[in-house]
């Protein structure tokens, strides 16, 4: 991909590859923060609204059979580590994809009113399942590209735009998070470097 993008110029391709590594590195603080903050906010909202810390047990099958399987798999992984299975450990073990999947259209009627509680400062004009789900899916896709060491320079929308999605969603959960994250987040500077190649 790098060689093709630069007409076979190995030096330019190597420079681009180096920039890609730096972009992936720069994204880690924002992606890590997003994943942890989202899962905790959703878990807190669903626990409160459903009256139980293991809220997934109250979700109907077959609609949430995928989640029941994911929770069971999480429990098995925890047991393999010879740890006690707790609600907090299951929450931490569930994949980012499991958390974002809760926002899919098929679960809108069952969960949307409860999930919205995870975003107390979301502006009224943006409090719709569709746009929030789209933002979360773009973030998840970028996260997966980073974790699978894929090219980031040519992602559409751009890494910079998806980074903006991360900042926006974090603001909807708690505006103080971005004020903390800015001290760890080098993505804007790295993106500017990449734009110059």
RAQUIMO-V146540 format. One record per residue. N is the residue number from 1. RES is the residue in one small letter. SS is DSSP state (2 for helix, 1 for strand, 0 for the rest). PHI is phi in radians with two decimals (NA if undefined). NEAR is the number of other ideal C-beta (glycine too) atoms within 8 Angstrom. Layout:
[[N;RES;SS;PHI;NEAR] [N;RES;SS;PHI;NEAR]]
//
This chain:
[[1;x;0;NA;6] [2;x;2;-1.16;11] [3;x;2;-1.09;9] [4;x;2;-1.10;7] [5;x;2;-1.20;10] [6;x;0;-2.06;10] [7;x;0;1.01;5] [8;x;0;1.44;7] [9;x;0;-1.31;8] [10;x;2;-1.12;7] [11;x;2;-1.17;6] [12;x;2;-1.13;9] [13;x;2;-1.11;13] [14;x;2;-1.14;9] [15;x;2;-1.10;9] [16;x;2;-1.11;13] [17;x;2;-1.07;9] [18;x;2;-1.06;8] [19;x;2;-1.11;13] [20;x;2;-1.09;12] [21;x;2;-1.06;8] [22;x;2;-1.18;11] [23;x;2;-1.10;15] [24;x;2;-1.04;11] [25;x;2;-1.08;8] [26;x;2;-1.18;13] [27;x;2;-1.36;14] [28;x;2;-0.99;9] [29;x;2;-1.03;11] [30;x;2;-1.19;13] [31;x;2;-1.16;13] [32;x;2;-1.09;8] [33;x;2;-1.08;12] [34;x;2;-1.05;13] [35;x;2;-1.11;11] [36;x;2;-1.20;8] [37;x;2;-1.15;12] [38;x;2;-1.12;15] [39;x;2;-1.09;13] [40;x;2;-1.19;9] [41;x;2;-1.16;12] [42;x;2;-1.16;12] [43;x;2;-1.04;10] [44;x;2;-1.08;9] [45;x;2;-1.14;12] [46;x;2;-1.25;12] [47;x;2;-1.08;11] [48;x;2;-1.18;8] [49;x;2;-1.25;10] [50;x;2;-1.76;9] [51;x;0;1.28;5] [52;x;0;-2.74;8] [53;x;0;-1.19;5] [54;x;0;-1.76;7] [55;x;2;-0.94;12] [56;x;2;-1.09;9] [57;x;2;-1.20;6] [58;x;2;-1.61;6] [59;x;0;-1.57;12] [60;x;0;-1.31;6] [61;x;0;-1.70;7] [62;x;0;-1.49;5] [63;x;0;-0.96;9] [64;x;0;-1.94;12] [65;x;2;-1.03;8] [66;x;2;-1.03;7] [67;x;2;-1.27;12] [68;x;2;-1.06;11] [69;x;2;-1.14;8] [70;x;2;-1.09;11] [71;x;2;-1.14;11] [72;x;2;-1.07;8] [73;x;2;-1.11;8] [74;x;2;-1.07;12] [75;x;2;-1.06;10] [76;x;2;-1.10;8] [77;x;2;-1.07;9] [78;x;2;-1.12;13] [79;x;2;-1.10;9] [80;x;2;-1.08;6] [81;x;0;-1.45;6] [82;x;0;1.07;4] [83;x;0;-1.95;7] [84;x;0;-1.36;5] [85;x;0;-1.34;8] [86;x;0;-2.21;6] [87;x;2;-1.02;7] [88;x;2;-1.06;6] [89;x;2;-1.23;12] [90;x;2;-1.15;14] [91;x;2;-0.99;10] [92;x;2;-1.23;7] [93;x;2;-1.44;8] [94;x;0;-1.08;11] [95;x;0;-1.28;6] [96;x;2;-1.04;10] [97;x;2;-1.06;8] [98;x;2;-1.12;10] [99;x;2;-1.19;12] [100;x;2;-1.25;13] [101;x;2;-1.11;10] [102;x;0;-1.03;11] [103;x;0;-1.58;12] [104;x;0;-1.11;8] [105;x;2;-0.97;7] [106;x;2;-1.09;5] [107;x;2;-1.86;13] [108;x;2;-0.97;9] [109;x;2;-1.15;5] [110;x;2;-1.35;9] [111;x;2;-2.06;12] [112;x;2;-0.97;11] [113;x;2;-1.04;7] [114;x;2;-1.36;10] [115;x;2;-1.16;13] [116;x;2;-1.01;9] [117;x;2;-1.11;10] [118;x;2;-1.29;11] [119;x;0;-2.15;12] [120;x;0;-1.13;7] [121;x;0;-1.91;9] [122;x;0;-1.21;10] [123;x;0;-1.04;6] [124;x;2;-0.97;5] [125;x;2;-1.13;4] [126;x;2;-1.88;9] [127;x;0;-1.42;9] [128;x;0;-2.24;6] [129;x;2;-1.03;10] [130;x;2;-0.97;7] [131;x;2;-1.12;8] [132;x;2;-1.18;14] [133;x;2;-1.07;12] [134;x;2;-1.08;8] [135;x;2;-1.07;11] [136;x;2;-1.12;12] [137;x;2;-1.20;9] [138;x;2;-1.11;11] [139;x;2;-1.12;15] [140;x;2;-1.08;11] [141;x;2;-1.08;8] [142;x;2;-1.13;14] [143;x;2;-0.99;12] [144;x;2;-1.15;9] [145;x;2;-1.10;11] [146;x;2;-1.09;13] [147;x;2;-1.19;6] [148;x;0;-1.77;6] [149;x;0;1.03;5] [150;x;0;-1.59;6] [151;x;0;-1.08;9] [152;x;0;-1.91;13] [153;x;0;-1.12;11] [154;x;0;-1.98;7] [155;x;0;-1.16;11] [156;x;0;-2.14;4] [157;x;0;-1.06;6] [158;x;0;-1.13;8] [159;x;2;-0.95;13] [160;x;2;-1.08;9] [161;x;2;-1.15;8] [162;x;2;-1.21;13] [163;x;2;-1.04;13] [164;x;2;-1.09;8] [165;x;2;-1.05;11] [166;x;2;-1.03;13] [167;x;2;-1.07;11] [168;x;2;-1.16;9] [169;x;2;-1.10;15] [170;x;2;-1.06;14] [171;x;2;-1.08;11] [172;x;2;-1.17;10] [173;x;2;-1.48;13] [174;x;0;-2.90;9] [175;x;2;-1.01;7] [176;x;2;-1.18;6] [177;x;2;-1.13;12] [178;x;2;-1.15;10] [179;x;2;-1.15;7] [180;x;2;-1.38;8] [181;x;2;-1.11;13] [182;x;0;-1.00;7] [183;x;0;-1.34;5] [184;x;0;-2.07;7] [185;x;0;-1.74;10] [186;x;0;-1.79;8] [187;x;2;-1.03;13] [188;x;2;-0.98;9] [189;x;2;-1.18;8] [190;x;2;-1.14;13] [191;x;2;-1.12;14] [192;x;2;-1.08;8] [193;x;2;-1.09;10] [194;x;2;-1.18;11] [195;x;2;-1.12;6] [196;x;0;-1.48;5] [197;x;0;-1.46;8]]
//
